[in-house]
Amino acid sequence: MAMDAAMIERLIKESLPDARVSIEDLRGDGDHYAAHVVSGAFRGKTRVQQHQMVYQALRGRMGNELHALALQTSAPED
């Protein structure tokens, strides 16, 4: 079962309410996405920790409903 972009964005924003999220469906199949997530919660975190926060927000759907996610994360520039 595939996920739609709106569901991915909603799950991320539930865990990271200040996040700016942009999602692109890479193949049009609802299975392969690229996401860019900007959140103040990422400040002081390594890139690996930032990605872990996003994967945690997806609540175990990565590798199940969501096959592939090319992820870019960053803290906002002040």
Residue, then its C-alpha position, 0 to 999 in steps of 0.5 A: m500500500a502506497m502513501d500519498a504526499a499529504m500523509i507524509e507531510r502531516l505525519i512530519k508536521e505532527s512531530l515537528p510542528d514548526a517544520r516547512v516540508s516539501i514533498e516530491d513524488l519521484r516516480g508518480d507511484g506513491d512509493h518513491y518520494a523526495a522530502h525537504v524538511v526545515s525545522g528549528a528542532f534540528r538545531g545542534k543535531t547531526r544530519v543523522q539525528q535529523h533524519q532519525m527524527v523524520y523517520q521517527a515521525l513516520r511511525g514505522r511506515m518507512g520500508n512498509e507503505l513508504h518504500a523510498l524517501a530521499l531526505q534533505t533536512s536543515a535548521p532554518e537560517d536566522 
